[in-house]
Amino acid sequence: MRVLAGDIGGTHTRLALCELDGGVHILHRERYLNANAAGLAEHLQTFLGHLPAPEAACFAVAGPTDGRHAQLTNLAWAIDAEALQARFRIPRVRLVNDFRAVGHGIDAVDPHHLAVLQTGHVVKEAPRVVLGAGSGLGVSLCVWDGRRHQPLPSEGGHIGFAPADAEQDRLLAFLRAEYKRASVERILSGPGIVALYRFRLREAGRNPLEPDTLLHDKLPAAAITQAALAQSEPQAIEAMRLFCRIYGQTAGDLALLGQALGGVFIAGGIAPKILPLLKHAEFLEGFHAKGRFAEWTRQLPVSVVLDEDVGLKGAALAAAEPQSDDRASDCFSQTRTPPPKGVSN
């Protein structure tokens, strides 16, 4: 079966024509910047120009969806599956939350593309948790349905940040001064890395609004990350220490919520780039800092997903599924209205 898979994020759109024959084989792929595009249809027009028509399509979107319509959280795009189906003459078009697609794709990832942070003990049919920081923070809980792990849609990246020590108390106050409400996505994301660095500048007695080489870089989050990896800037090191600690805390909280004995999978664009930092003590110390449940968290398998195509592979697999389950499994998304542009969350 030939399907079209898409991974639609706040910054980029990735499209792939795939063949499903017991696995996912990517035949052709492209990546597009979203900033100058009017919408997804513009990218599809370019991508599908000289390719054979797919039998089905699935687009993983960074935002809530009911399977037919979606509004991206960090991009002013509305996506209508029926309009795309009609315009491009694709027999079946489906929309899923981006981390639901990642959850679908986990079983298609080669084990060599998983970096193990904690071996733990896998309980095959137990729930899994998938989370990942990129432009925002994606989350999905995957539950066994008798045949496989079925990922549930979620906007878990917007849960409130819960500080775990005095430094994080000050961080929360710093974020509240800017956003009023501080979700974990305000920290565990590219923009969150910048916010953490600004916080650490203030902690060090420097004005976070004064000119700074890293903050004025074209890609400040990447510049801060590279400075931390190179150990060339003390406050970049401290910012990424905090990032990894809070990443671990959040992963541990979600693992408790889902009883994730099936594994915790750290996906998203940032984790593979900071793998040396995630392997330091901070991440797992945050993960284990669960009081009476500290020993329980040590049983859980924790891995970083290194396969950048996991979302595309998951979308390809989801494209082949019947759409009758979308409304039920995405019921949360039907009742949730995305925050209006400019409203802090």
N, C-alpha and C positions, 0 to 999 in steps of 0.2 A: 504494500500500500504506500502510495506517495503522498506525503503531507507537507504542508507549510507550517513551520514553527516560528514564533516570534517572541522575543523577550524585550518588552517595552519599559524602559526605565526613565528616570527623571532626566538623564543626560544623553543616553544613547538608545537606539533601537537596533537590535540584532535580529536578522532574519536568516532562516535556513530552509532549504528544500531537502527533505529527508525521505529515506526509504525505510519502511518498517518491515523486517522479515525475521522476527525473533529477536532483533536488536534494533538499535537506532543508528542508521548510517547517514551521515551528512553528505549530501551530494554537492551542494553549493551554498555558500554563505556570504553575507555582507554585513557591514556595520555602518550605521549612519548617525550623525550628530542631529539631535532634535531641535537645537536652539533656533535654527533658521527654517524649519519645516512647519507648514501650516497644520499638519496632522499626519496620522499613520498612513492614510491613503496615498500621500505624496511619495513616501518611501516604497510602498507596495507597487506603485506604478513603475518606479525605476527598477525594482528588484525583479518583478515578474515579466518584464519586457520581452525577453527571448527564451524564457524557461517554459517547460511543459506545465500544463495546468495541474494543480494538486487536486486530490480527491477530497481533502478536508484540510482545515486550518485551525490552529489554536494559537492565541496570543496571550502571553503571560504579561499582566499589567501591574505596575506598581501602584495599586490602589484597590478599593473595594469594587466588586462587580457582581451582578446577578447572573452572569453567563452570557447575557445579550448586550448589556450596556456597561460602560465603565467611565469613570472620571479619574484621571491620574491625580495622585495626591500632591506631587511636587512638579507638575507640569500642566499647563492650561489646555489639555487635550481631552475631548470627550470622544469615546470610541463606540460605534454602533455596529454590532456584528451583522445585523440584517442588511445594513447599507453596504458593508464591505462584501457580503455574500452576493448581493445583486450586482454591484459594480464590477467585481472581478470574476463573476460566474464560478464561484467555488461552491460545490454542493452543500458543504457544511462548515460553518464558522463558529468557533467557540471562544469565549473569553474566560480566563481564570486569573485569580490573584497570583502575583509573581512567585511568592513563596509556596503557594500550593503547587506550582509547577516544579519548583526545586524539590519539594517533597516527593512528587511523582518521579523525578529524575534520579533520586539517590540510588535506587537499585540498578540504574543503568551506568553508574560510575564504576570504572575499573578500581579495584581495591588499591592498586598502586597510586591512584590519584587521591588517596585519603592519607593525610598526615595525622598520625595518632598522637594525641596529647595525653590521653589516659586510657589504658587498655580496658580496664573494667571487665565485666562479664555480660555478654549479650544475651538477653532473653528474646528469642526470635519474634514472638508474636506480641511482645509488649509494646506500648506506645513509644514513638520517637518524637524528639523535638528538633526542628530545623530553625536556625536563626542566622541572620547575616547582615552586617553593616555595609552600606555603600552610599548612594545618594541619601538614603534613609535607612531605617532598620526594618527588615522583614522577619516575620515569625510564622511558623506553621506547626501545629500538632498533628502527627500522623498516627492514626489508629488502625488496628488490624480488623479487616472486615470479613475474615474467614478465608480470603484468597491472597491478600496483599495488604500493604500499609496504604490506607486512604488518607491523603492530606486534607486537613480542614482549612478553610480560608480564615484569615485572621488579620486584625490591625493591631497586633500585640506590640508593635514598636511604639505605640502611642500611650502605653501604660505609664504611670507616673514614676519618676526617678525616686528611689528610696535610698538616701544616704546611709552609709554603714560606719562612718567615723567622723571625727571633728573636721578633718579636711574636706570631706564630702558634704558636710553640713554647710561649710562656707561656699563650696561649689554650687550647692542648691540655691543659696541666697544670691550668688552672682548671676545664675541663670534666671532666677525669678525677676531680678531687676530688669532684665531685658525682655523676657518672654511672658512673665506673669505665671504661666504654668510650665513646668519643666518635665517633659516626657523623656524617656530613655533615649529616644531618637535624637534629642537635642545634644546628646553626648556621643552615642554610638552611630556615627555617620561621618561623612567627609566634613560637613559644616561643624559637626561636633568636635572634631579634632582641632579645628581652628578655635572654637570656643574654649576648649581645654587649655590650649596654648596661651590664649589671652588671660585666662584665669591664673595660670602659673606665672605669667609676667607680673600680674598684680600681686600675687603671693610673694614674689621676689622683690617687691618694692618698686617695680617699674610700671610706668603708665601704659596700659594695654592699648591706648589710643594713639600713642606716639609712633612715628615712623619706625618700621621694623622690616628687616630684609625678608624674613620668611613670610610675614603677613602680606607683604606687597608683591610676592611672587605671583605669577599668572595662575598657578595651581597651589595655593598656600597649604592645603592639607597634605598634598604629596611632598612639598618642600619640608614641612614639619616632620613628616614620617621619615624622610630620607636623612634629615639631620639627627633624628633619634637613632636610626639604624647605624649611622656613622659615628654616633656619640660626639657630635661636633657642637651641640648647643644644649647647655644644661636644662633650660626650661622646655625644650622640645623633648628631651629625655623624660622629664617629669610629667609632661602632658601625656606621652604615650604610656608611661607607667600607670597613670590614672585610667587611661582608656582601657588598657588590658585588664586592670583590676575590676573595673565596672563591667566590662564585657563578661568576665568570669562570674561576677555576682549575678548579672542578669540571666546568663545561661543557667546558672544553678537554680535561680528562682523559677525559671520556666520548666526546668527538669523536675522540680518538686511539684509544680502545678500539674504536669502531665504524667508524673510517675514514669519518667522516660528510661525504663530499663532496656528498651530497644536501642538506645543510643542517642547521643546529642551530637548534632552535625552543625558545624560552624561554616556557613557558606558566605556569599556576598563578595564584592570586589575587593574589600580591604584586607580580609584575613590572609589570603595567600601572600600578599605583599609585605605583611608584617609577621610572617611565620616565626622568624627568629625571636621576636619580642613575645609572641604568644607562648613560646616554649620556655620562657623565663618563668620564675615562680609566681609572678603577680596574677596571671590568669587563673591558675588552678587554686591559688590561695583564696581568691575571690569566689571561685566556684565552690570550694569546700567550706566557706565561712557561713555555715547554716546551723550553728548551735547544735541542738540535739540531733540534727540530721546530717551532721558533718561526715560521719562514717558511712552513712547511706550513700552520700554523693560520691564517695570513693569507689563504689561498685559500678558506676555508670561508665560505659564507653564514651569517650569524647574524641571527635576527629574534626580536622579542618578539611573541607572539600576543596581540592586543588583544581578540579576540572571546571574550567570557565564555561563549558557548554552544558552544565547540569540543568540549568533552567530551560535551555533550548531542547534538550533531550526530554525533559519532563513535559514540555509543551507538545512535543511531537507525540509522545505516548498518550497524552490527554486528548489530542486531536482524533485519535482512533477510537476513543471511548464513546458510548452512547451519551447523548446530551440530556437524557431524561433525569439524570441525578443532579444536574446543576442547580436547579431551584431549591432542592432540599438541602444540599450540602453547602450552598452559598446563602442560606436563609438569613444569616447574620448580615450579609452585605445588602440584602434587599431592604432592610429596615434602617440601615445606617446611611446618613447623608454625609458626604465628604465635607470637611471644614471649608467654608468659603475662603477664597484667596485672600491672604493677608491676616487671617485669624490665627492666633498662636495656639498651638496644641502641645 
